[in-house]
């Protein structure tokens, strides 16, 4: 009888584990489908108005399974996108980008514990740990890098955030070393921006920034119009190249925004391109 009782307990434990795995897979599938639906949307207003409900939903999913790295990365992506594209209030954007960063950091710490342990330490320890990260973790490295970049973007007045740029750059370089095609070369886009923030006279590396932007355009087959927008905003304006600036932005306006997983980004890029062309009249 006692043996039978233990058999029931063991079967229950196995069933619970299996059920948990099924739920986790279903949750990750839902998160992936939701992200795709958002990225394929051509009406930014619909996303702006509807996304907060899904932010609460992903929060509840993470609360129910705090060690689901897939849900954490999905939450980081959704919060980061919402903060960066739709929130105008600076303090609110910082708060939401901070949550995206927290979720992505938690996912990274679950998946790559040795790297996590060096995050707040010296640069050399971070770089050494990065070199040991296996190729299978590229998704969590890139997800964390994206959230980190978003956090820095909305905290440009925080010198502590700016001081993290070398570590972020090393992280992005590790991503491209593992898989340069990941997210259609998205890591190169971030590297282009990082190296085009400051002029060469102040330590910036605009020539490297240009090369990274060109690589991002190549790997996205020119379909990601936000690459051209950021290329114009950060590099062309930094070196006062109005011809390149206007060409990049006019190419954005002439392009069809509809592309798998890029429609929303391209639609937003067109809006931003129009604004940059208008402000460029006073900039140059």
Secondary structure, DSSP 8 states (H G I E B T S, - for coil): -HHHHHHHHHHHHHHHHHHHHHHHHHHHHHHHHHHHHHHT-S-HHHHHHHHHHHHHHHHHHHHH-TT-HHHHHHHHHHHHHHHHHH---HHHHHHHHHHHHHHHHHHHHHH-HHHHTTTTS-HHHHHHHHHT--GGGHHHHHHHHHHHHHHHHTTTT-HHHHHTHHHHHHHHHHHHHHHTTGGGGHHHHHHHHHTTSS-GGGT--HHHHHHHHHHHHHHTTT--HHHHHHIIIIIIHHTT-HHHHHHHHHHHHHS----TTTHHHHHHHHHHHHHHHHHHHHH-
